[in-house]
Amino acid sequence: MQAPQSPFDILDGVAALTGLRDRDLLDQQLVAVLARWLAVDQAHLHRLSGDEADLRWLTTFRQTTAGQTPDAVPLWMDWRALPTQGDRPDWARCASVAEPHYAQHPSPALLLPLPGDHAPQGVLELCGAPALDAQTLEQLMKFMRVWRHVQGLIDYSERDSLTGLFNRKSFDESFYKASALPKASDDDGTERRQDTHTGGWWLALLDIDHFKSVNDRFGHLIGDEVLLLLSRVMRQCFRFYDQLYRFGGEEFVVLLRCPEEVGAMSALQRLREAVRQFPFPQVQQLTVSIGFTDVRPGDTPSAAVERADKAVYFAKRNGRDQVRHHATLLRDGDLEEDKPDSDVELF
């Protein structure tokens, strides 16, 4: 097995790492640098995902040949098919003790823990890595800490300081990823959207009913507590790969993946009911109005948010505490499709 290269190569990796501002690219660079530095056969990034009661190992990046760019692994898979935390005891041990570990199962590999703020994020599996001395392992862990610090800076700029959800700044990029799936051609030459995973994206806009009265009656500290608790309810209602945002004030946005409209409606109704049943301190009970729309090929954030916002507005005008689908409202004649006055889009 080839010995690690000069430590100066790691400085190149550090320079590349600290110049990134995208989480996926950051993980990709982590895998690429360490795989190249140690000249390993394969490198896999495994994250612990899901609820605390059912943590599972999700592989997010995989590199099979040293020197090549890692491939992102599709996240949209059957959750039940993923190995549980206990199914990979070597990985679990490495993550829990936060120290490098040599494993023999399922293949000989060096495991490096992915550091997190309060709990381990997962492990980086370097298959076929050579036996390393203590000094080299220390260098590797320092590099991992640099990766974590850069990740923390990205989180600081792209997460809402109160709720910890993603903020408006990070929404556009995620939205364009969702609306830009590659296209393929049918036999007749007609272009269609190609989705190798089942289902599509949906955008939901959530607004707390009568939130102004909460601030007026109980003060802004209680109002902030309501927003924080609501964000926790949202996390419990959605899956690990659904993306949650706070746009500011009492407005929240969800990007969720579902095969059909009925699945999206069911998930959002579950959230609505969970909020309704949650005992908020002092306030006791709150309700939310939710509007949602499908994310279309070539869609824009402003267009999708506007459609969802119209559905929310309809819900608020017609009793609140309900979920409304924009396309259904159009189909039933409850809303009219707006015609653009010009080609200029403002947002």
N, C-alpha and C positions, 0 to 999 in steps of 0.2 A: 504493500500500500504506500502510495506517495505521501511523503511528509508534508505538513503544512508549509505554505509559502512564507515569504518574508513578512514580518509584521507590518511593513510599510503598505502591503496590499490591503490590509485591514483599514488603514487610514483612508484609502480610496473608497472603501465601502462605507466608512463613516461619513465621508464627504457627500457621497451619493444619497445616503440615508437621510441626512439632516436637510437636504434640499427638497424633500418630498412633502406634499401637503394633502395626500390622498391615502386613506387607510389601506385600500387594496394594494396600491403601489408600494406602500411601506412594508406590508407583509411579503409581497413579492420580492422586494429587494433584500429583506432579511434572509429568505430562503436561498436566493441566488448567491449572495455574498458568502454565506457559510458553506454552501455546497461547493462553491468554486474554491474557497480557501482550503477546505479539507479534502478536496477531490473525491467526494463520496459518490457511491453508485446511485443512490436515490435520497431525496429529501422530502419529508411530508410535514405539513403544519396542521396539527390537530388542536381544536379548541373544545373546551367544555362548554356546552350550550344547553339551554333549557331551564326548567325550574329546579330549585334546590332538591326537591323530592325525586326528581327524575333527570339527573344530569347525564348527558350522552356525548360521545366523541364525534365531532363533526370535522372532517378533513376539508380545509379550505384552499390549500395550495399543495401542488405536487410537482416535483421535478424528478425526472427519471434518468437524465443524462447530465453529468457535470458540465457546466459551462453554458447550458441552454436556459432560456427563460422559463420560469415555473408556470405551470398551467393552473388557472383558477378552476376549482372543482365546483360543479353546479350545486347550489344550496337547496334547490327545490326537490327534495326527495322524501321518501316515506320515513317519518321520524322513528317509527317502530323498528325500522331496519338498521338503525344506527347502533353501534355497540354502547352498552351502558358504561358508566364509570368503572364498575367492578369487573367488566369484561376485559379490561386492559390494566391489570394490576401494576405492571411496570410503569405505564404512563401515569397512573394515579399516584403512585409512590413518588415519582419524579416531581409531579406538580405539587404534591402536598408538602414535601420537604424542601422544595425550591432549590434543589442542587442537581448538578449533572449526574446522570445514572446510565450505566451500560446495561442494556437489556438483551435478552436472547430470544424473546418471543414477541411477535411472530417471526422475526429475523434479527440477527445481531445488529445492534444499532446503538449509537450514542444519543441519549435523550437530554435535551436542554429545556428547562422550565421556562414558560412564558410569564414574566412577572406581571402582576396586576396591582391595583391599589390596595384592595382588601382581601382578595382571594386569587388563587392561580387562574390564569386564563387558559392554560393548556400546555402542550409540549411541542417542541420541534424535534422530529425524528430524523437522524442522519444515519442512513443505512450504510454499512461498510466503512464507517469512520475508523481511522487508525487509533491505537492506544495513545493517549495524549498525556503529557506530563502536567503537573499541577500548575505550572506557570501558564501553559497554553490554555488550560481550562479556565484559569482566572481571566485571561484575555477574552475568551469567548463570552464569559458572563458579563464582563464590562461592556462588550459590544451589545449584548442583549439589553443591558440597562440603558444604553444610548437609544436603542430602538424604543424602549418603553417611554423614555423622556420625550422623544419626538412625538410618539403617539399621544402622550399627555398634552403636549402643546396643541395638537390638532383638536383633541377633545375640548380643550379650554376655549378655542376659538369657534367651535361648531356645536357646542352644547349649551342649552339654556342653564343659566347658573342656579335657578331655583329648583327646577324639576329634574334636571339631568337628561332630559330628552334632547334630541337634536333640535337645532334652532333653524330659523328661516334661511340663514346663510348656506347651510349644507343641503337644503331641500332641492334646489334646482339641479345640481349635478346628479343626485340620486334619481330624480324624476326623469331626466334625459336618458339615463341608463335603462330605466324601465320602459320608456317609449321608443327606444331605438333598437329593438330586436332585429336581427338580420332578416331580409326578405328572400324568398325563394319563388320560383316560377312554377305554375301548374303546367300540365301538358299542353294546354291551349295558349300558353304564353302569358297568362294573367298573373300579375304579381300578387303574392299573398304574404302575410306575416308568418315567418317560420319560428316556431317555438318548440324547442326540443324537450321542454318541461311541460307538464300538464298545467293548463290554466293561464290566466292573464293577471294583469295588475289592475287594482282599483284604488281610487283616491277618495278618501272620506274626510269631510270637514265637520268638526265637532264644536258646538258652542254651548256653554253653560247657560241654562235658562235663568233669567233674573239675577245674574251675577252682580250687577250694580247694587241691587238691594242688599246683598250679602256684605259688600264693603260698607254700605251706608249704615247698616244696622249693627254690624259686629266689628268693623274696622278693618284696615288693610292687612294687619297681621293674621287675622282669621282668614281673610281672603287668600293670602299667600298659602296658608295651611291647606285650604281647600284645593288649590291648584296642585300642591305637592301630593296630597292624598289621591287626587284624581289621576295624576300621572302613574301612581302605583297601581291603581285599579286597571288602568290601561295596559300596563305591563303584564298583569296577571291574565288579562283577557285575550292577548294576542300571542302568536308564536314567535320563536326566537328570531326568525328572519323577516317578520313584518317590521316596518320602520315607523317610528313614532316621533312626531315633531310638535313643538309648541311655537306657534307663530307670534305669540304676544298676547297680553291680556288674557281673556278666557277662551281663545281660539286654539284648537289643536287640530293636527292633520295626521292621518294614518295612510300609509302606502301598504296595502296588503295584497297578498297573492292568493287567488282562489280560481278554481276551474270555471265556475259559473256564477251568475248573478245571485242565485239562491244561497250559495256558500258565503258570499260577501254579506248579503243581507242577514244571514244567520249570525255571523260573527259580530256584526254591528248591533244587532238586536241584543245579543248576549252582553255586549258592553253597556248598552243603554240600560238594561235591567240591572246589571251589576252596580252601576252608578246609583240607580234609584233605590237599591236595597242597602247601600253602604251607609253606615251611621256616622256621618261627619260630625265632629265635636261642635257643640253649640248650635250649629246650623241644622244638624240632624239629617234632613233629607234634601237632596238636590236632584234635578233632572237635567238631561241634555237633549238638544236637538241635533240630529245628524243628517247630513246630505252626502250622497256619494255618486260617483260616476266612474265609468270605465276609462282606463288610460289607453289612448288610441295611438296607432303608428304615426310618428311625426308630430304627436301632440306637444303642446307647450305648457309650462307650469301655469301661466296666466289663464289659458283657456280652460284647463281642467279645474283649477280652483274656482273659476267663475261659474262653471256648471254646477259644481258641488255647492257653492255658496247660494245659488238660486234655489237649490233643493232645500238647504237649511232655512232660507227665508220663507219658503212655502210651509215648512214644518212649524216654524214659529208663528206664522199667521193662522195656522189651523190647529192650534191646541198645544203645541210644544210636546216635549217628551216623546219623540217619535223619530223613526228613520225613514228617509225618503230617497228614492232613486231617481236621478234626473231624467234618464231615458224613459222610465215608466210614466213620469209626470207629463213628458212630451207626448207619449203614445196615448195617454188618457185625455189629452187636451187640457190638462191643468196648467201647463206652461206653454209658451210659444217660443219657437226657436228664433233667436235674435239674428238679424242679418247685418253683417259688418258694413259700416258706412264707408270705410276706406281700407286700404291695405296697410295702414300704419297701426301697429299694436303698441299700446302703452300699458305698463305694469308697474 
